[in-house]
């Protein structure tokens, strides 16, 4: 039984009101499309770090990381280590992100037009939007499930909970764009950090570290600590995580939106290096909660993603802690949803609609279209989130859908920046093959007649094949068609 009280409700209501006020208060500063999409390119390091850390940690990330901790022990955090190493390396070296920011574009496909032509820009936009919307399609239901369990709400109200949360986020995102996202992200980062750290400390007070470690050892042996010997992880999984995390740091739209909103390339790199540690935290802290759920509830909770929120709901926290925790998770989810809606909407407006803007649109017309696109994305998320049945681990679904565009876009970005021979044939081949393999895997996994065959191949092998296929297609296509030797970086 949940320990949810009126004090918890009050804490959540106060936070919700503050977030809405902060998000709506910046609407007067939105005068141009550039203000709406990239905050006028005035983001500093501290705001960028807070915004990116808050955006990349939503309820869906918390649930997926806790699920990995519950099922694999401490070894489940290996994906976070891969993300930390990738982001730190890119931030320190400026690999790809420096020439990308210095190009002055608002989206990655806009950069590709300079190297590969307008058709590749449009085709890139299609793949980015497809992969991005499928990826965030499970956000609302996952977030709703967490809130329903922790707050002890009847499951019949899950859809209502999802709808209210989405409408609230949509309102301030539609009004204030990236400025609203950045301002609310800062508030959400503070609330999220306090709530997560407090719950983690109280968890360790109630369940000593030695007890957690012994539980992992008893259930998973050495594999609970070493991902290389864990039978459910291993080398194939780790290689895929290295590829998908590196590609995400280079091309994931919400991450790149912060880079392109930064004052300059140097500021963008600092945001990367200083945010890198949070990519470990977003797996380690919820993973710890997942292990605590394993300790208190035992193995066998189905679905495994519900183990962590069930543990939080059944634990006797001090008065007000549950409210602060739910406020922290709402903060995380609102930050993620608003940023995702805005950044994928920016690709639709800036790249997919580019061929239809024969003449330059007025700023007023551009803002109206951007706001309408965000509203339509919200409607899609609501419908898709209600009917799509998640048939695998949350993190597996997120990485496979992300690979639909990560494999090809990372290939194109590296080639555009550093390979003079790369051309439109190679780019088209990379986009097609990089998207087709993971998309086909998802389709075959969803069809009962082919589900077993897809599972025997495995999501990790399909993901690695997408990266390899995109790279080979880029090389072969570029050599088949002679192209001008140009590059973006010096």
C-alpha positions, 0 to 999 in steps of 0.5 A: 500500500502506498504512503501517499498523503495530502502533504505529498499532493501539496508538494507535487501541486506546488512544483507543478504550478512553479513549472507552469509559471516558469515555462509560460513566463518567457513567452514574451521573448519569442519573436523569431523562429530561431528564438523558438527552436534554438533559444537565440543561440544564447545558452551558457554552460551551466544552463546547458548542463542542467537542461541536458541532464534533465532532458536525458533523464525522464521516467522512462529512463529511470524505469528502464535503468531500474529494470536493468538493475533488477534483472542484471544487478550492478552490471546493468549500468554498463550502458551508462558507462558507455554513454559517459565515455562517449560524451567525455571523449566527444566533449574533450576532442570536439569530434564532429560537434565542433564543425557542426556547431560552427556551421550555424545550422539549426538541425543536422539534416540542414548540415547534410544539405551542404554536403549531399544536396536537398534530397538527402536533407529531406530523407534524413529528416524523414528517418530522424522523425520516424526513429524519434517518434517511435522512440518516445512513443512509450514515454507516456504509458511508462510514465503513467505506470510509474505514477499510478503505482507509486501514487496508488492510483487506480489503473483505470486513471492511467490514461487520464494521468498521461493526458493531463501531463502531456497537455501541461507540457504541451502548453508551455512548449507551444508557447515558449519553445526552447526558451521555456524548455531551458528555463523549466529544465533548470527548475526540474534539474534542481527538483530532480537532483534533490529528490533522487539523492534523498531517496537514494540515501534513505534507501541505503540507510534502510538497506545497507550496501552489503545487503544489496551486494549480497543479493546481487551475488546470490541471484546473479553471481559474478555476472551481477558485477561483471557485464562481460561474464553475465550471460544476458549481457556479454560482448555483443550487448556491450559493443552495441551499447558503445555504438549506440551511445557514441552515435547518440552523443553525436546525433540524438536530436535533443542532445544536438539541440543543446549544442546548436543552442550554445553561444559557440562551439567551445561552450557546446563542448563544455556542456558535453564534458560536464554533463558526461558524469550524469549519464552514469548517474542516470543508470547507477541511481535507478539501478540501485533502486532496482537492486533494492526492489530485488532485495525486498520483493525478490525475483519474479516481478512481472513485468520487471519494469514494475519492480522499482515503483512497487518497491518505492510505493511499499517503503515507509518513507518519512513524511513528504518524501514520496511527494518530493520523489514524485515531483522529481520524477514529474520534473524529469518527465516533463523536461524530457517530453517538452524537449523531445516534442520541440526538437523533433518538431524542429526537424519537421519544420526545418527539414521536411517542410523545406521543399514546400517553402518556396519563398521565405516565410514570415516569422509569425507564420513560422512560429504558428507552424512550429506550434501546430507541429508540436501539438500534432506530435503530442496527439500522436504520442497520446494515441501511440502510447495508448495502443502500442504493446511493449514486448521487450525491455524498455531500454532494448526498445529505446536503443533499437528504435533510436538506431533507426536513425542513429546508425545512418545519421552518425555515419553521415555526420562523420563522413560529412565532417571528415571524408572529402569523397563522401557523396549523395549516393553513399549518403542515400545508401547509408540512410536506407540500410541503416534504417531498414535493418532495425525497423524490420527487426521491430516489425518481425518482433511484433508479428507472432509468426516471425517473433521467435526468429527475430528474438533468436537474432537478437536486438543487439545483433540487429543494431550492430548490423545497422551500423555496419550496413550504414558504414558499408553503404556509405563507402560503396555508394561514394566510390560508385559515384565520383563526387567533389572532394569537399568537407565541412571541417578543416 
